[in-house]
């Protein structure tokens, strides 16, 4: 065990590290699929998160360190880009709804039109 992660406060410190989030994202799809046995719910997109298990190989290959450094150094740019993408997605989905609201084949306006706007 690493000395800085010993004890209760050390465990809390580890909880917010990059590798603990990778571990959670690698294991979480199994439990989400297991806990949602309802038919009709497609959880295959969640199972795609299992690919994050590759990031556990960081201890063997240092190439992921470069990837982590790039994400850390460009976090502001990536945050702004993600926010702009979400704003544009909602804007154009709303425009699509306004243009298609009189269409008899249009789905209900409870938010499904946002999902349909994804190509």
Secondary structure, 3 states (H helix, E strand, C coil): CCHHHCHHHHHHHHHCCHHHHHHHHHHHHHHHHHHCCCCCCCCHHHHHHHHHHHHHHHHCCCHHHHHHHHHHHCHHHHHHHHHHHHHHHHHHHHHHHHHHCCCCCCCCCCCHHHHHCCC
